């Protein structure tokens, strides 16, 4: 709050000295919006199923983002329509209050830009490997705190974040609680991205959460353009956590102090297709499904199935995507992903999964997205399950 008061005071002083800045900031501001219809069905054999449909979206207003000083506000909303059963399992509504809707302030920040540096304070949506917005539902995750980003050094991006509270995608309240546990002193992050080597991107992140656990992430991506029509990509990731605090749960599937995950990928992009082979092995007992918030960005990630769980999973994932020639009423893509996961600890579950989707773009702003995944568990009392999501979206 002290930082917020300083920024507001500075803003008012600048505006008072130059009325043009104030008028331009609002007259050049922009509105963005989205309307989404989301239907979700979870079919679990021999257990209670879950299904619900929701209508919602977001409305966002930003002052002129080319100004040194700018601000943004965004509301997200999701409301139940039609029948539902065990709706909390769909994560479409406010589970904190067992409600059939969710309305929240997902963004409300002030920002200051100066010579390639941007400072923000307030409520924000983030995009980092262990803290991100997770847009797989209508309402995303969001975070409260302060962030600093600098691109002053050539080919280098530096991010310094300190998050004091987190709002889950099934809540309207910001709390001192992450996806993997409570925290007292906030979560800090240092991220560095370097792209000064031709066709290579290097990323590293360090998260410091004294009450939970600390995490280091390193990633290298290489893209090789073989011809005008073919591009090859290779990647390696490493996630390692340690130093568990008083709220840490080493055996948590969402995140703990014993993550030791190595992942690789190799792929090719053709004129109308993409094929990627992904592999990961978590040598630790802690999972990394959600990390501190959102969905942890590991190569072996599908809609539901993944290689990010606890109890030492080893996962192969083959992803294919095909573009369908433009039609009179838009353009489509079709995808099939195959997952094979085997664990190296008797407490885990082996499974295979089949995933497919078709996504049709009627135009640049209107789309229909149909996603299906079936998970088949082996030699375990856990029930097989099918997931179906139908998402119609319009941006304005």
N, C-alpha and C positions, 0 to 999 in steps of 0.2 A: 504494500500500500504506500510506503514511503516513496518508492520509485514512481508509482503511478501519480502521486501528488506532484512530484517534481516535474514529470513530463507534462501534466495538465497545466501547471503554472507556466512552464516554458512555452507551451502552445499558446496560451492566452496572451503572453507577452509579445510573441512573434505576431500574432493576429492583430493585437492592438497597435503595433507599430506599422502594419501594412494591411489595410482593409482588403486590398486586392488578393492577398494570399487566402484570406478567409472566403471571399466570394468565389474565387477560382476553385478552391478545394471542394465546394459543394456543387457548383454548377457543372463541374467536370466529373462529378462522381458517377458511379455506375450501379445499376440494379441487376442482379442475377437471380434466377429462380429455377426451381425444378419441381415437377409433379411426378410421383412414382406410385404405381400400383404393384404391390408385392404379395404374392401368394406362396405359402410355404407348407409343405406336407412332409412329415417324418413318419415313415412306416417301419415300426420295429416288430419283428416277429415275436409272438408270444408275450408281448408286453403292450402297455397302453401306448397308442399312437398320439401324435400331436399335429395339429394343423391350425392355420389362421391366415387371414388375408388382411392387408392393411393398405390404407391410402394416406399418402403424406408427401414429404419433400422438404425443400428449404427455400428461404428467401434471404438474400444477402445484399447489403448496401455497403459500398466502399467510397470514401472520398477519393479525390484524384491521387492515384498511387504514384504518379510521376513527381509529386510534390515532395519536398524534404520531410514534411510531417503529414502523415495520413492515418486514417482510422478505418476500421471495418467492423460490421456487426452482422451476424448470421443466426437465424433461428431455424431449427429443424423440428419437424413434427411428424408423428406417425399415429394413426387412429384405426382401430379395428373396424372392419366391415364384414358382415356375414357371420356365419357360425364359426366356432372355434372349439378346440379341445386341447387342454394342457398348453395353453398359449405361451406360458413363460418359457417353454423349451424352444420356441421359435426366435426368441430374443428380438422381437419386433416392438415391444412395449416397455412400460415402466415396471420392471420386476420388483423394484424396491417397495412399491406401493400396491402390488398385485393389480395394476390398472390395465385398462384396455386402450390406453393411449400413452403417448410420450411427447411432451413439448419441452424444448430446452434451448437455452442460449449456448450454441456451440462455438461461437466466436464473438469476442468483444475486446478488441485490442487497439492500443495506440502504437504507432511506429514512427521511427525517425531514421531517415536515410541520409548518409553523408559519405561521398567519395567511395562508393563500393562497400559501405558498411551499413547494416540495417539492425536497429535495436527495436524489439517489440516487448510490450508488457500487457498482460491481461489474459483472456481466454483464447486459446488457439488450437487449431488442428495441426498435427505434426506429421512428418514423413521421414521417420528414421527406422532402422531395423528392429529395435526393441520398444519403441514408442511411436505409434502411428494412428491414423484415423480409422482404418479398417472400414472400407465402404461396402462390405458385403451385406449390410442391412440399410434401411432407410436412414436411420440416425447413426452417425459415426461416434467414435471416441473423441474426446477433446481434453485439453490440458490447461492448467492455470499456472502462470509463472512469468519468467522473463527469458528472452532469447537474444543472442547476438550472432550475426552472420557477417563474415568478411570475405570479400573476393578481391582484395587489394593486391595480393600476391599473384603473379602470373600463373594461370592454369591451376590455381589452388583455391579451395573453398574451406573456410574454417567456421565451425558451428560450436557455440558455447551456450548451453541451456541450463536453466535451473527451474525445475518444476516443483511447485509447492502442493498442488492438489490435482486430482485426476477425476474426470467424469466418465464412467463406463457407458457403453452404448445402450444399456438398459436402465439408465438412471437420469434424473434431471438435476442431481446434486453433485457438486465438486467436493471430493473427500480426500483425506490423507490415506488413500487405499489404492493400490495398484491391482492389476489383474492377478498377480501372484502373492499378494499380501499387503498388510498395512505398512505405513512408514511414518516416522516422526520428523525427520530432518530434511525432507525433500529428496529429490533425485536429480543429480547433476550429470551432464553429458558433455564430452568433448569429441567432436567429429572432424575429421580431415579428409578431404577428397582431392586427389592430385591427378590431372589429366595432361601433364606436360610431355608424356611419351606417346608417340604416334600410335593410335589404335588401342591404347591400354588405359584403363581406368583403375585407380587404386583408392580404396576406401578403408578407413579405420575409425572405430568408435570405442569410447570408454565410458561406461555408465557407473556412477558412484552413488550407491544407495546404502548408507550405513545401517539402517534398520532391517534391510532385506539382504541383498547380495550385490557384489560388483560384477560387471561383465565387460569383457574385451571382445571386439569383433574386428576381423580383418577380411577384406574381399578384394580380389583382383579379377578384372574382366578384360578379355582380349577379343577384338573384333577384326576379322580379316576379310577384306572385300576381294573375292576371287575373280569376279567379273561384274559386268553391269547387272546381272541377274542373280548372282549367288553371293551370299555373305555367310561366313563361318564364325561362330562365337564359342568361346571357351571361358570357363569361370571356376574359381575356387573360393570357398568360404571357410572361416574358422570362428567358432563361438566358444568362449571359455568363461566360466563364472567361478567365483570363490568368495571367501570372507563373509559367510552367513551371519546375519544379525539376529536380533531377538524375535523378529516376525518371520524369519526364513523357514521354509518347509523343503527340506532336501528332496523329498519324494513327490513334490508337486508336479503335475503335468504341465502347468502353465509357466513355471520358472522357479529355479532354486539355485543353491550354491555349488551344484555338481553338474553343470553343463560342460560337456567336452565334445563338441560336434564338429566334424569335418565334412564338407560337401563339395561335390564337383558337378559340372555340367558341360556338355558339348552339344552343339546344335548347328543347323543349317537353315538359312532363310532362302527360299526359292521365289520365283515370280508370283506364285499363288499358293504357297504352302510354307509351313514351318515345322521342323522336327527337332526335338530336344531330348537328350537322354540325361537324366539327373540321378545322382547317387549321394547318399549321406549315411554317416555312421555316428551315432551319439554314444561315446564311450562312457558317459556319466549316467547317474541315476536320476538326475533332475530333467524334467521336460522343458520345452521352450516354445510351447504352443502360442502363448500370448505375451510372454516376456513381462514388461512393466505395464503394457497396455496396447490394445489393438491386436494385430496378428504378427508374430515374429516372421521376418522375411527370410525364410530358408528356401533353397532351390527345390527341395522335395515337398512342395505344398500344393495340395489340390483343394477342392471346395470344402471337403470335410476330412478326408484321409490325408495323412502327412507322415513325414519321418521326423517330426519334432517332439515326439512323445518321450516319456521317461522310461526307465528300465532298459536302456541300451538298444534302441531299435536300429536296424540296418535296413535301408530302403533303396529300392530302385524304382524310378518313375520315368515312363516314356510318355512324352507329350507330343501330340500332332495337331496341327491346325490347317484347315484348307479354306481358301477364299473361293466363293462362288461368284461366277461372272456377274457383273451388274445386270439387274433386271429392270423392267420398266417401272417397278415400284420399289427400287432400292438395291441394296447390296447385303450379302450374307456371309457369315463364316461358320464353319462346322469344325468341331474339335472332338478328339478321343484321347483320353489319358488312361494309362494302365499303371497300377501301383502294386508293388510287392514289398511287404514289410515283415521282417523276422527279428525277434528280440533275442538278446543274449543274457537275459535274466528271467528266471522262472516266474516272476511276478507280472511280466508283461504279456501281451497278446499278439500272436501272429495274425496277419490278415492280408487279403488281396482286395483290391478295389478297382471298379470300372467307373469311369466318369465320361460324360459326353455333354456337349452343349451346342446349341445353335443360336446365333445372335444375328438379328436382322436389323439393319439401319434403313428406315424408310426415307430419312434425310439426315442432315447433320445434327438435328436436334431431337429426333424421335427414334426410339429403338424398342425392340422386343427381345428379351433374353430368356431362354429356357434352358435350365441346368438340371442334370440328373446324375446321381452317384449312388452306387450300390457297394456296400462293404460286407465282405464275407470273412468272418472270423474262424480260426482253426483251433481245434483242441482246447476250447475255452467255453465256460458257461455263458459268456457274453453273446447276446443275440445279434444275428445279422440285421442290417438296417438299410433302408432305401431313403434317399432324400430327393425331393423335387422342389425346385424354385422356379416360379414364373414371374418375370419382372418387366413391366412396361414403363417406359420413362420418357418424359418430355422436358426439355430444357428451354428456358426463355430468358 
